[in-house]
Amino acid sequence: MSGRSGGWNGWGGWDRLAWCISITTLVLLVLPVRTTASLGGDVSSVQTDQVRVKAALMRVTSSDRFTVHEMRAATGTTVREYVSSSGRVFGVAWQGPTLPDLRQVLGTYFDAYVQAAEAAQKKRLGRGPIRIEQSTFVVEQSGHPRAFVGRAYVPQFIPAGISIETIQ
Amino acid sequence: MPLKLLSLAILGTLVLNPECGTTPPSTNIVAAPAQNVQPITVNAGPANNYANGLFTSVTICVPGSTSNCQTIDGVLVDTGSSGLRVLSSVLTLTLPQQVANGNPVVECNQFLDGFTWGPVQVADVAMAGERASAIPIQVIGSSGFPAIPDSCSSSGPSENTLDALGANGVLGVGLFLQDCGPACAVSGESNPGLYYTCSASSCQPTVESLGQQLQNPVSRFTTDHNGIIIELPTVSPLGAPSLGGSLVFGIGTQANNALGSAALFTVDVQGNFTTVYQGQSYGGSFLDTGSNGIYFLDSRTTGLALCSDAADFYCPATPQAMSATHRGANGTTGNVAFGVANADTLLANLSLSVFSLLAGPNPGSFDWGLPFFFGRNVFTAIESQSTPMGFGPYWAY
């Protein structure tokens, strides 16, 4: 598994879990990928769209419960998508000097995220890490310009027994 | 409520009294106003809704003019970014517009909590006795430019008004020379496309050379241009309505900005260092006057309860004394004592805006926001600039 250089602290959460990951597939691909499935979307239907998401698929790692698709854009921003065994993207995580295209990554949750973030601005107490928690999704962002880290997940889609700390 | 105030007072005594075992913040000297010293204030800001907001006034002039100027107050002092941005709604001057290939240059700048969209224009920027001549700045929210491109609005919510931004502008005086840096100055797919040229109908991402990007204004002063010192005194742990301090320009260039016994912490290419907490190392840590609290880890790791009404802050039943260690990329370490009090209690008093014990979660890392700066003189050395203790970028305190 790739280590993380900043933001979320490595893969410590894995050690605390009782279950064991069996890596059944490890594929290293370097393919230009124009788009990818979004949070909550179905990975089996890759949509072509015109949004400028140009990323190389770096690796796909599978366990018996979920698959992680890791993509790195030429800008240096990395996105990981966590896909359940039924093909649904239950979590996404990103890090890099600039943000990924959140409209693409958050999919149908993007508009609700922006609305909730704007509401939070109006209650402005100041700036710090972002945490948007709605009944259907959670978005967390941290860092600063040149070093952004974030993740989003749909609680209802997280496979049984998988900790939120897996998504990073 | 009185019991909670008593607890805060006790914590304040614990934190400040070395005989109780916790290391108090240094007794720092805040420089008096001078040619290289700009007054700064922690208060609720121009929208009157900020907690731990650090603000100053910035004088902007049409390039080369000393009369065609405007002093804008309520500008957020931000060591987490580089470059000056001001709200179009506040700016009364008409500044030269930067153009590329005959079209105006407009920037989509990403902050953590949203983006600012607005043209790049050129101004002289002055504070105290220092002046940066003809530097690119961003004028946020100007009308007259095509609608915000999707590639910009996909960054999140906009911050193009006082309501959304919480300030009349942002003074980025951080570690870097430009806001974007080399990434925006090259062509090809590695360019994140933060800068655009806009025709009458549409905007396209453009290559923006380093010299054309927003500049860290301090780096363009004629003197005292290698960094800054944020100097804020200690403050009552119960909170305060406001707090005055100094933004000192230059490191080791005047009698009032010597490094003295400050320890020097270098950073990685992203401007981050490591925090060690209870034996665990957390990379991706950073100092940031633009963050309004000490944001770290999570409830389970720290043992601090989240506030029931706002999961953005910690609400321990009683104030807690904490400690951690900073470790620079150069291996320098330094212990840091800090405290966390119940955010609901602190923020309940609407007449206060300065809180040294305001903290919240930040999974996996440490965002050392404004409370870290109370009672310390913190040096920020700008990349590639020479200082008596070596080249920036680094933090020192």
Boltz contact constraints between the chains, C-beta under 6 A:
constraints:
  - contact:
      token1: [A, 6]
      token2: [B, 272]
      max_distance: 6.0
  - contact:
      token1: [A, 6]
      token2: [B, 283]
      max_distance: 6.0
  - contact:
      token1: [A, 6]
      token2: [B, 284]
      max_distance: 6.0
  - contact:
      token1: [A, 7]
      token2: [B, 284]
      max_distance: 6.0
  - contact:
      token1: [A, 7]
      token2: [B, 364]
      max_distance: 6.0
  - contact:
      token1: [A, 7]
      token2: [B, 365]
      max_distance: 6.0
  - contact:
      token1: [A, 8]
      token2: [B, 364]
      max_distance: 6.0
  - contact:
      token1: [A, 9]
      token2: [B, 282]
      max_distance: 6.0
  - contact:
      token1: [A, 9]
      token2: [B, 364]
      max_distance: 6.0
  - contact:
      token1: [A, 52]
      token2: [B, 151]
      max_distance: 6.0
  - contact:
      token1: [A, 54]
      token2: [B, 189]
      max_distance: 6.0
  - contact:
      token1: [A, 74]
      token2: [B, 189]
      max_distance: 6.0
  - contact:
      token1: [A, 74]
      token2: [B, 190]
      max_distance: 6.0
  - contact:
      token1: [A, 75]
      token2: [B, 190]
      max_distance: 6.0
  - contact:
      token1: [A, 75]
      token2: [B, 192]
      max_distance: 6.0
  - contact:
      token1: [A, 98]
      token2: [B, 110]
      max_distance: 6.0
  - contact:
      token1: [A, 98]
      token2: [B, 192]
      max_distance: 6.0
  - contact:
      token1: [A, 99]
      token2: [B, 110]
      max_distance: 6.0
  - contact:
      token1: [A, 99]
      token2: [B, 155]
      max_distance: 6.0
  - contact:
      token1: [A, 101]
      token2: [B, 154]
      max_distance: 6.0
  - contact:
      token1: [A, 102]
      token2: [B, 154]
      max_distance: 6.0
  - contact:
      token1: [A, 102]
      token2: [B, 156]
      max_distance: 6.0
  - contact:
      token1: [A, 103]
      token2: [B, 154]
      max_distance: 6.0
  - contact:
      token1: [A, 114]
      token2: [B, 157]
      max_distance: 6.0
  - contact:
      token1: [A, 117]
      token2: [B, 156]
      max_distance: 6.0
  - contact:
      token1: [A, 117]
      token2: [B, 157]
      max_distance: 6.0
  - contact:
      token1: [A, 118]
      token2: [B, 157]
      max_distance: 6.0
  - contact:
      token1: [A, 121]
      token2: [B, 164]
      max_distance: 6.0
  - contact:
      token1: [A, 124]
      token2: [B, 49]
      max_distance: 6.0
  - contact:
      token1: [A, 124]
      token2: [B, 166]
      max_distance: 6.0
  - contact:
      token1: [A, 125]
      token2: [B, 51]
      max_distance: 6.0
  - contact:
      token1: [A, 126]
      token2: [B, 50]
      max_distance: 6.0
  - contact:
      token1: [A, 126]
      token2: [B, 51]
      max_distance: 6.0
  - contact:
      token1: [A, 126]
      token2: [B, 52]
      max_distance: 6.0
  - contact:
      token1: [A, 126]
      token2: [B, 53]
      max_distance: 6.0
  - contact:
      token1: [A, 126]
      token2: [B, 292]
      max_distance: 6.0
  - contact:
      token1: [A, 127]
      token2: [B, 113]
      max_distance: 6.0
  - contact:
      token1: [A, 127]
      token2: [B, 290]
      max_distance: 6.0
  - contact:
      token1: [A, 127]
      token2: [B, 291]
      max_distance: 6.0
  - contact:
      token1: [A, 127]
      token2: [B, 292]
      max_distance: 6.0
  - contact:
      token1: [A, 128]
      token2: [B, 291]
      max_distance: 6.0
  - contact:
      token1: [A, 128]
      token2: [B, 292]
      max_distance: 6.0
  - contact:
      token1: [A, 128]
      token2: [B, 293]
      max_distance: 6.0
  - contact:
      token1: [A, 128]
      token2: [B, 295]
      max_distance: 6.0
  - contact:
      token1: [A, 129]
      token2: [B, 295]
      max_distance: 6.0
  - contact:
      token1: [A, 129]
      token2: [B, 362]
      max_distance: 6.0
  - contact:
      token1: [A, 130]
      token2: [B, 113]
      max_distance: 6.0
  - contact:
      token1: [A, 131]
      token2: [B, 311]
      max_distance: 6.0
  - contact:
      token1: [A, 131]
      token2: [B, 312]
      max_distance: 6.0
  - contact:
      token1: [A, 141]
      token2: [B, 112]
      max_distance: 6.0
  - contact:
      token1: [A, 142]
      token2: [B, 362]
      max_distance: 6.0
  - contact:
      token1: [A, 144]
      token2: [B, 80]
      max_distance: 6.0
  - contact:
      token1: [A, 144]
      token2: [B, 288]
      max_distance: 6.0
  - contact:
      token1: [A, 145]
      token2: [B, 81]
      max_distance: 6.0
  - contact:
      token1: [A, 146]
      token2: [B, 270]
      max_distance: 6.0
  - contact:
      token1: [A, 147]
      token2: [B, 270]
      max_distance: 6.0
  - contact:
      token1: [A, 147]
      token2: [B, 272]
      max_distance: 6.0
